[in-house]
Amino acid sequence: MAITMLQNMDRYPIGIALGVSAGIFLYISIGDLLPTVHEVDEKKYNNLFCLALGLLIMMLPLGLH
């Protein structure tokens, strides 16, 4: 049903809505994950590196256009 409703819409508002929802998702997930990264002292930098690497991998498709 959503595909039928969104087919005739302009792409600009859809892009803004997707960007806002992705930003909110990242804000919530990072806010939840970052304190967990710093809880364990012996693996603190390893966990932070893996979190940053995961974010960079998610951003890779943005550069392909």
Phi and psi in degrees as a GROMACS rama.xvg file:
@    title "Ramachandran Plot"
@    xaxis  label "Phi"
@    yaxis  label "Psi"
@TYPE xy
-65.6553  -36.874  ALA-2
-63.4101  -40.8094  ILE-3
-64.2555  -39.6643  THR-4
-72.1948  -34.9243  MET-5
-88.7223  -7.86325  LEU-6
-63.5991  -36.6956  GLN-7
-93.2987  0.349522  ASN-8
-83.6347  157.034  MET-9
-69.5221  147.779  ASP-10
-74.8266  -24.0939  ARG-11
-62.2975  -51.3141  TYR-12
-64.5694  -32.5109  PRO-13
-67.1477  -41.3309  ILE-14
-63.1114  -41.0366  GLY-15
-63.9272  -45.1416  ILE-16
-62.9643  -41.2781  ALA-17
-66.5336  -38.9671  LEU-18
-64.4784  -42.7848  GLY-19
-65.1056  -44.456  VAL-20
-66.7373  -36.2731  SER-21
-66.9898  -39.6868  ALA-22
-63.959  -41.2509  GLY-23
-64.4177  -41.9284  ILE-24
-61.422  -44.6768  PHE-25
-65.7776  -39.4792  LEU-26
-60.6924  -45.9407  TYR-27
-67.2638  -44.5849  ILE-28
-68.4971  -41.3039  SER-29
-68.155  -39.179  ILE-30
-62.985  -27.5644  GLY-31
-87.0646  -35.0947  ASP-32
-84.244  -35.5195  LEU-33
-61.2402  -43.452  LEU-34
-62.9417  -32.9785  PRO-35
-67.6068  -34.6587  THR-36
-62.8393  -37.9122  VAL-37
-89.1096  -1.50962  HIS-38
-70.1421  -43.5028  GLU-39
-91.752  113.464  VAL-40
-69.728  -41.2693  ASP-41
-71.5464  -20.3021  GLU-42
-115.791  17.8162  LYS-43
-57.8487  -50.8982  LYS-44
-73.7405  -31.5976  TYR-45
-64.9415  -44.4606  ASN-46
-65.9852  -41.7025  ASN-47
-64.7527  -40.4308  LEU-48
-61.912  -44.3627  PHE-49
-65.4552  -37.0275  CYS-50
-64.9211  -45.8851  LEU-51
-64.8085  -39.1986  ALA-52
-63.6805  -40.8841  LEU-53
-62.545  -40.2011  GLY-54
-65.302  -40.3861  LEU-55
-65.4077  -39.1294  LEU-56
-64.3904  -37.0981  ILE-57
-66.2776  -29.0697  MET-58
-84.9199  -11.349  MET-59
-56.3059  -44.1741  LEU-60
-60.9966  -20.8636  PRO-61
-66.9552  -29.7343  LEU-62
-84.9735  -4.24442  GLY-63
-82.9149  -9.1695  LEU-64
